[in-house]
Amino acid sequence: MKKIQELNTKRRYYILKHKKEDANGLENAMTKAIKEQAKKKQYTSN
């Protein structure tokens, strides 16, 4: 029983860690895509 609890704790930690990385990766990809599209249309930020 102790082994199951230990593995469950590790699994939760693993999921939380990778969830943050995926979310950040998606955010970065979207930001990059928007900036590239703006550059093609020659938009600038003031």
Buried (B, 14 or more C-beta within 10 A) or exposed (E): EEEEEEEEEEEEEEEEEEEEEEEEEEEEEEEEEEEEEEEEEEEEEE
